[in-house]
Amino acid sequence: MNIHKAFLFLVCGLTFSGYAQNVPPRSYVAHHIEAPLLIDGKADEQVWKEAAFSEPFIDIEGEKIPKYKTHVKMLWDDQNLYFYAELEEPHIWATLKQRDTVIFYNNDFEIFIDPDGDTHNYYEFEMNALNTVWDLLLVKPYRESAPVLDSWDIQDLQTAVSINGTLNDPSDTDTSWSVEIAMPWSVLVEASGSNELPVDNFWRINFSRVNWDFELDENRYSRAKDASGKYLPEYNWVWSPQGIINMHEPEHWGYVYFSSNPVGETEDFSIPRDEKIRWKLYELYRKQKAYYAAHNSWAKDLNDLDAESFQIEGKTLKPRMDNHEMGWTIFVESPFTDAVYSIREDGKYSKMN
């Protein structure tokens, strides 16, 4: 296991989660723009000024309010997906300068993108206040053993940082730092299941901010330690709450809708009703995981999971489960669209028709 994965198992609480999607994920409408943006970390262009900020970030578990405010904006054109984030911070510091090192050892800003929402083949991106980045592709979440493609890079990525204060100077109080990012669609669509841009459609995306208490050694910042010399736990602040200290449960990420309308125009987006089926099937996936942990075998009958039927918006849905040598697949038909959805033992979610 490489150091990145080992550390994530340590800090992200990658035990089985029984979190249910009782609170809907957040959503954001990203509008189309005609001309490319200058990536300088400042978002001075008029289209950025017209774009709405997201809701302020919340604690990853969805309860506590962070002590420093963070929010994001998104835009897109035919070449790039653009991100802008402002991070309130009275002490802006960073030490890591090598690409693809473990950036969240510093305070950082993170983006997670699962184009088709199946929780497989998704992207993780991190950057610190020195504009050092870490980009990687995960074949599956860490809860399922699979390769982590750490050498994968976002080709033609553009990033910039703007500091409202002074970097690595403990003698003053800073205000904030901001990041601006352009990710080419030519890279992002590779894991989307389609080579088409998601025009008037949505992807699953989430944002995270890792923030550490610090200590000073000869006026140099570093992560704070307790009396025994262990690092104090980090703060995890996110856009759409996960319900658990683990960003690697993509089924809880937010919904970003890519409107073909220009920025400034009103666009209403509601999470489709069929998405509630997705949330429910991931509850059944977690029940199967819990059953396996208790019995060292998968449940062979949905009655063993108390899942012979369930209700969504007053409709009764009756899933069925096929067992096979390698595991299982649960299917359910939507009463809203007649589409059939499935989930299998490794968490892969699919639309069958």
N, C-alpha and C positions, 0 to 999 in steps of 0.2 A: 504494500500500500504506500503510495507516495505521500509526501508530507502534507500536501494540500488536502487530500482526502482524509488522512489521519486526523488532521486538525479539525476538519468539519465534523467528523464523527464525535470528536471531543466536545466541541462548543455548541453544536446545533441540536443536541438532544435527539439524536436519530434513533430513538426507540419508537415502538409502535404508538401512533397517535389515534385517539378515539374522537378527535375533533370533528364535529358535524358542521355543515354549512348552514348554521342557523341565521347568521347575518350575511346577506348577499355581498359578494365582492363589490368593490367600488368600480365605477366606470368613468371613462373620459372620452371626449370627442376630439380627435386630431384632424384639423382642417388642411385642405390642400392649398399650396402656394405655387406660383408660377416660376419664380426666379430662385436660384440657389442662395443660401445664406452664407455670410462671412462668419467663419467659426473663430470667434475671439473671446468667448466666455462672457460676453457682455449683453447680448440680446438687445442691441440698440435699434434694430430694424423695426419699422412700423408694424409689420405682421406679428412680430413677437409681442409688441405692446398690446395688440388687439387680441392675441390668444389668451385664453383663460388659464389661470393657475388651477392646479388640482387642489383638492382638500389638503390641509396640512397633514403631514405624516403623523402616525399614531404608533404607540408601542406595538411590537410585533404580535403580542398576544391579544391586542385589541382592547385593552382596558386603560392603561396609564397614558397620560399626556406627556410627551417628551418635554424636556426642559429647554430645548432649542428648536426653533421652528424650521421646517423643511417643506418645500413644495416644488412641483415640477410643471412644465409646459411641454407640449408636443406639437409638431407640425410635420408636414411631408410634402415632397414634390415627386416628380417622376424618377428621380435618381436616388434620393436619400430620405431616410427617416431621421428627424431632428429632435433632440432633447435639450431642454434647458432646465437647470435646477438651481435654486438658491438655498444655501445652508447657513443658518444663523450660527455663529460660533465666536465666543469671546477670545479664544486662544487657538489660532490657526497654525497647525504644525504638521509636518510630514518629514519622513526620513528615507523612504524607499524610492530608489531611482531606477531599478532594473525591471524591465518589462516582464510580465508573467511571474513575478514573485507574489507572495501572499499579501496582497494589498491591504486586506482588512486587519493586518497587524498595525496599520495606521488608521486614523479616522478616514472614512472613505464614503463614496457614493456608488451605488450598485444598480444595475439594470438586469432584469431577467425576462427572457422572451421565449414563449412557446407558441410558434405560429399557428399550429393546428389544434392546440389544446389537448393533445393526447398524453401529455406528461413525459413523452419521449423526445429525444433529439431537440433539446432546447439550449439556449445560449445564456451564458453568464458574463457580465462585464462589470469591472470595478475600476475606479480611478481615485487617486488621492490629490491633495492640494498641490503636489509637485507635477501634476499632469502625467503621472506614471500609471500605466494601464495594465490590466490583466483580463484577457478574454479567453474563454474556453467553451467547448461544446460538450454537453453531457448526453450520452446515449440514453441513459435512464436515470431517474433519481437515485441518490445514494442508498435508499432503502432496498433497491434492487441492484445486485452486483452487476456492474457493467463498466466498460472502459470510460475514462474521462480524458477527452482529447485536449490536453493542456497546450499542445503545440499549435492548435487551431487558432488562426488569427482572422480578424475582420479586415480583409484587404481594403485599402484606400480609406480606412477609418480616419476621421478628423476629430480632434478633441482640443479643448482649450480651457484654461482656468483663469478666473479674474479674482483678485484678492481685495476685499474691502477692509484693509488693515495692513499688517505686515506679517509675512510668513516667518515662522520660527524665531520670533522675537518676544520673549516673555516680559519685556519691560513695559509693554503697553497693552491696552485692551482693544481687541479687534471687533468688527461688526459681523462680517459674513464672508463666505466665499461662494462663487458661482461656477458652474460648469456648463459647457455647451458641447454638444456631440452631434456628429453626422455619421450615420451608418448606412452604407450603400445597400439598396434593395437587392442588388445582384448577389450579395452574400446572404442576406436575411431570408430570401425566398427558398434557399436550398433545402431547408428542413420544413418547409411549409406544406409539402404534399402537392404543391402547384407552383408553376413558374410565373403565375399571374400576381400582380400587386393586389392587395386586399381592398380594392376600391369599394366603398360602401359595404364593408364587411369588418369583422373584428378579429383581433388576436388577443391572446392571453399574455399580459405583461404585468410585472410588478417592479417596484423600486424599493431599495433598502438603503439605510444609512447606518453604518457602524460607528459608534462614538465611544471613546475610552476616557476614563479618568487618567490624568497624567501626573507625572512627577518631574522635577528638574534636577539635573546633575550638571553643575557648572554651566547653568543657563541653557542646557540642552533638554528638549522634551523627550519623554519616553512614557510608555504605558506604566501606570501606577501598580505597585505590588503591595501585598499585605505584609503583616509582620513576619510571616513564614517565608516570604520571598516569592509567593505565587502571584501571578497577575490577577488584578481585580477583574471581575466579569465585565464584558463590554455591554453597552446599550445597543439595542436593535430597534430602530425606528423605520417604519415602512409606510408605503402609501395605502395598500389594501391589506388589512390585518390577516395574519396566518392562523391565529388561534393557538399557536405553538411556537416555541423558539426554534424554528427550522424554516428557512426560505425554500428548501427543496421539497415542498409539497405543491407542485404547480397547479393542482386543481383548485387551490385557494387564491390564485393570483387574480388581478383585476382584469377588466375588459376595456380594451382600447379600440374604438370604432374609427375607421379611416374615412372621413366624409369627403366626397368629391366637391362639396361646396367650399367656396373660399372662406378664409378666416374672417370673422365678423358676422357671418350669417348664422342665424339660429338653426340648430340641428338637434332634434330630439332623438335620443337613443335609449331604448329599453332592452335589458338583457332578455333574449328570447326565452319563452316558456320551456322549450326543450332543454335549455341549460340546467333547469332544475332536475331533469332526469340524470344529467351528467353528475351533478352533486350527489344524488341519491346512490348512483352506481358506485361512486367512490366511497360512500359509507359502507356499502356491501363489501367492497374490496378490503376495507379496513377490518370489517367483521371477520372476513375470511383469514386475514393475517392474524388476528387475535385467536381465532379458532386453531389455526395451525400452531401458534405458540403454545397453546394449552394442550393440544392433543398430538402434535407431531404428525398431523395429516390434515388434508383439506376436508371441510364439510362436504358431504356428498348430496345433501338435500337442503333446499332453502329453508325448510322448517327448522333445521339446526341453527340457522342464523336469525330466526324470527323474521324472515324476509319473504314469506310466501306472497305478500302483496303490500303495497304502500299507496299513500294518497298524495296527489299533487294537484292543487287548485280544484279540489272537489272531485277529481277523477281517480278511479281505482286502477292502478297498474299492477299487472301480474307478471313478474319476471320468470324466466326459465333458466335452468343451468344445465349445461352440457359438461360432463366429466370426461377427461381423457387421461392418457398415461402421464402427460407432462403437467397436468393441472386441471383447469376449469375455465369456462367462459360463461358469463351471465348475459342474457339477452333481454331486452324489453322493447316493446313497441310504444311509440308516442301516441297518445290519444289526441294530440293537437295537430300533428303533421303526418301521421302514419309512418314516419321514419322508424327504422329499427336501429337501436344502439346496443353496443356490446362492450364489456370490459373483461379482461382476462387476468390470470394469476399474477402477471408481472406489472399490472396497472395500465397496460395499453388500452386506450379508449378509442372506439371506432364507430363511425356511422356506416351502417350496412347498406342502406339504400336511401 
